[in-house]
Amino acid sequence: MEQVSADDSAQIVVVDCTFTEKSGRHTYGLDWFYNGKTQRAERGLEWSVVAVVDLAQKTGYALSAQQTEAGLGAQAPVSADGSTPPKSRVDFYLGHLAYCAAYFPARIRYVVADGFYSKYKWVTGVVQLGFHSIGRLRSDANLKFLYAGPQKRRGNRRRYDGKVNLSDPSRFTLVKTLEEGVSLYTAVVWSVSLKRRIRLAYLLKDQEGRRSYVVLFSTDIDGDPTAIYQGYAARFQIEFIFRDARQFTGFADCQARSPEALDSHVNASLMALNVAKAALQSTQAQGEPAEPLSFSIASFKRQALNAHLLDLFTATFALEPTLIKSHPNDQTLLNYGVIAA
């Protein structure tokens, strides 16, 4: 990350899980996991992936993948006898994040995840690790306005000023209009489920009289709502990591059954993707401001194949390598078949 990112480039950590199909009965970690492609739970393997996303480049680099243990529920059941409740998948994801935290770039402040992670245990765990959490709330989230008026001399202090009606943003503060028909609002409110104050980034889309909204949040109540929106939008870069790793670096092609072999294969697949992105980023001129990285691993593989074939032809026909590589059309041959950015 230090080699491919500018010193002043903003970065965030993104966490998500991906499902891989796996047949058989003896593979380690086989269980029922949610498959986003089919929108239902299926039997297979699940991988928790932690990635660092560079906001200037608008691309992500996978840091670690860890296989989700079998037998864990989405939430741990409440223990009736008061003993320590069994481990849940959220506990596992937090453990993975804590393991990776030592390898984060120093500038990391925010951990971004989708709506599944918007739970008390996850958000509290992220804050305890020293980071702020960014996520998405349900459209019917239980929120309360904070009371800032005068207090009575006697009795308990008044803390809240009514329930938040998410379909009515009139009590929110308008930040700006992102595009035609889409406005960004903000407010600091109390989240009943998260048991803490949060900063909202409320996106309202109003087109032809039809309204819809998305509720984003951050535990950083002093944070910029625009940064919350941009950070959550950048979360989608981890989906491109999953896509490219499946299509080009064999992420889901492992036939091994042992946990060590599975872990080695998946992380090697993600590392190959990182190396390809780093090689492409190295072509950007040194000292120039960071720009969005137009990345296509299909084009990268085509360029590598063209370079190999050109070297093979040069050696086979005993041509002068210097004349070939210094020729004005050398780059044209290397880019043959490359997808236009």
N, C-alpha and C positions, 0 to 999 in steps of 0.2 A: 504493500500500500504506500509506503514512503517513497518508493521509486516511481510510481505511476500517478501520484496525486500531487497537486500543487500545495505549497505550505499553507496557503490561506483558504484552501478549499473546505467547505462545510461537508461533514460526513455524519451519517446516522447508522445505527445498527438495526437491522431488520431480522425478525424471527418468524419462521413459518414452518409448517410440516408438509410433506409430500408423500403420497401413497404409491407403492409399487406392487404390481401383481406378482404373486408367487404361488406356484402350485406345490403339491406334495404335503407331507405331514411332519417331516423331521427338521425343517429349516428353523433355525433359532429365531424367536421373536414373532412367529406366526400368530396373528390374532385378527379380530375384527376392528377395522379402522375406517374412518370416513374417507371416501373417495370423491374428491371434488368434481371429477370428470363425469361420474354417473350420478352424483348428488345422493349417494346412499352409502351405508356401511358395507364393506366387503372384506373378505378374508385375504390377508396379504401382509405386507410389511409397511411400516411407517418410519420416516426419517425426519428428525428435527434438525433444521438447518439454520445456522446463524451466519448472516452475511453483513458486510459493510458496504453501504451505498454512498458513492461520491455524488453529491448533488450537482456539482458543476459539470462533471462528465455525464451525469444521468445514466450511470451504469453501476452494477453491483459486483462484488467479489466475494465468493463463498469463503467463510473462515473455517467452519467446522460442520460436519454432519454426524449425528449420533442416532443410532437406531433406538426407537421407542420400545421400551420393555413390554412384553406381553403381560396380560392380566391386570393392567391398570385401568381404572375407570376415568371418565372425563372429570369427575369430581369424586373425592373421597367421601364415603358414607359417614354419617355422624355416629360416633361410638357411644353406645348406650351406657357402658360402664365407666366412662370418663377416661379410659386409657387412650394412648396415642393412636389417632386414626390411621388407617392404612394409607400408603402412598398413592397419590393420584397422578394423572398424566401432567397436570399443571405443575406438581412438585418436580416431576422429571424434567420438564422444559426449563424450570427455574434452575435446576441443578446444572443443566447443560449451559445455560446462559452464564451462571456463576463461574463455571470452568473456563469459558471463553473470555471472561472479562479481563483476565490478566494479559490477554493478547490484543486488546482493543487499542487503536490509535489514541494518543493522549487527548485529542480534541473531541472525542465522542462524549456527548451529553444526553442524547435521546435514544431510547429503544422503542422501535415502532413495530406494532403487530396488528393483526386484523381483529374483527369483533369477537372472535372466540376467546381471545386473551383478555378481554375487558372484564376481568373478574377481580374481586378483592385480593385474593391470594397472589395472583400474578402481579398486579399493580403495586401492592405492598412490597413484594419481593424485589421488584425492579428498583423501587425507591431505596430499599435497604442496601442494595448493591452500590448506591451512589449515583444513579442515573434518573432521568425523568422518563415517564412512560407516555407514549402517544398511541391513541387507538380510536376506535369507533364505537359509539353507543347505539343501543336500540332506539328505534323511532319512538318508543313509549317509555324511555328511561325515566326513572323516578328521581327528579332533581328538585331542589328548592333554592329560591333566591335567598341571599344572605341579608340580614337586617343591618342597616347602617345608621338608623335614626337614634334619637335620644332614648335612654333607658329609664325605667321607673326606679324610685329610690329603694323600694322594697321588692322582695321576691326574686325569682330567678331572672337572669338576664335573657332578653329576647334574642334568639339566634337567627330565626328565619323570617322571611317576608313573603310567604306564600309559595305554592307549588308552581313549578315552571310548566307552562303550556307550550310544548314544542311546536305546535301548529300556529302559534301566534308570536312572532319575534318582536313585537312592539316594545318590549322591555329590554331588548338586547341593544347593543351599540353597533351601529353600522360601521364597518371598517372600510370597505371599498367594493366596487363592482368589478368582479373578475372578468366577466364578458357579458355580452348582451343577454339579459334575462337571468343572470346568476350573480347573486350578491353574497358577501361574506359578512357575518355578524359575529359578535363575541360577547361574553359575559363570564364573570367568576361566580360559580354556583356551588352548592353542596350536593354531592352525589350520595344518595342513600345506600346504594349497593357497594360503592367503593369506600364509603365512610371517610371522605376527605373532601377538601375544596379542590376544584378543578377549573381550568380555563377551557371554555368552549370555543370551538371554531365551527360556527353554524352556517352551512351552505344552503341558501334558498334559491330554488329554480322556479321562476315564474314565466311561463310561456303560454300565451293565448288563454290566460285566465286559469290555467291548471298549475297548481303548486305542488312541489315535492321538496323534501329537505333531507340533508345528511348531517348528522351530529358527530363531530370529531371532538376529542378532548386531549388535554395534556395535564400532567400533574405539576407542571411549571406554571404557576398562576401568574407569574410576571412575564411569561413568554409572549412572543409575537404571534397573534392568531394566523397571520399569513405564513409564518414559518411552520406552524402546526399543519396547515393545509398542504404546503409544499412537501413537508416530511411524509405525511400520509400518502400523498400522491406518488412519492418516490418509492414507497413500499412495494409497488407493483414490479419493481426491477427484479425482485427475487423470483417472480413467476417466469421471467425470461431466463433466469439461471436454470430453473427446473426444465424449461422447454429445450434449451440448447443442450443441456447435459443429457437429456433423454434422446434427442435426435442425433447428436454428433459424437458424444464421448462415452457412450455405453452405460449411462447411469443405471438403467433398469435391466441390463443384460447379464448380470452376474448369475451363474449357476451354482455357486458355492452354498453351503449350508451352515458352516461354522460362523460364529459372530466375528471372529478376527478377520476372516477372509471377506465377509460382507462389508465390514467397516473399511478395510483397505481398498476394496474395489470402488466403493461409492466416493470416498474421499479422494482417491486418485482421479476419478472422473471429474470431480469438481475442480481439482488442482489443474488438470489439463485445460479446463476452460479458463481458469485464471491466467495461466501462462499465455494462452492465445490472446486474451485481452491485453495483457501487459506488453506482448510483442507488438500488437497493433498500436497501443498507446505510445510506445517508444518511438514511433515514426513521427509523432508530433514534435515540432521544433522546440528545442529547449528555450526556456525563458518566456515563452508565449503564454498568455492567460489560458486557463483550462477551458476547454470547449466540450460540448456534448459529444460523446464518443459514438460515431456511426459504426456499429459493430455487426458483422455478419460472419459467423464461424464457417458458413459454407464458402464464402469468398476467401476467407483466410486459408482454408484447406485447399482451395483451388490455386491460390498463389503459391503455397508451399509445394504443391504437385508440379506446377509450372516451373518453379525454380529447380526442383529435382530433375525434371526432364531436360531442362536447358543445360544443366551441369552434365547430365548423362550424355547428351548429344555432343557437347563440347569435348568430353573425354573420349567418346567412341570414335569421333571423326578427327581426333588429334588437332582440334582448333586451338587458337590462341585465346585463353580465358580473358586476358586483359582487353583484347579487341572486342570480344563479345559483350562484356559487362560495361564497357565504356561507350558502346554504340547507343545513339539516341533512341533507338527502338527497343532497347533491352527491357525497359519498364512496360512497354506496350505488350511484349510477349508474356511478361510476368502477370499482367492484368487480364490476359485472355480468359474470357468466360466468367469474369468477376461480375457480381451483381452491382449495378450502379447504385451509389448511396443516395 
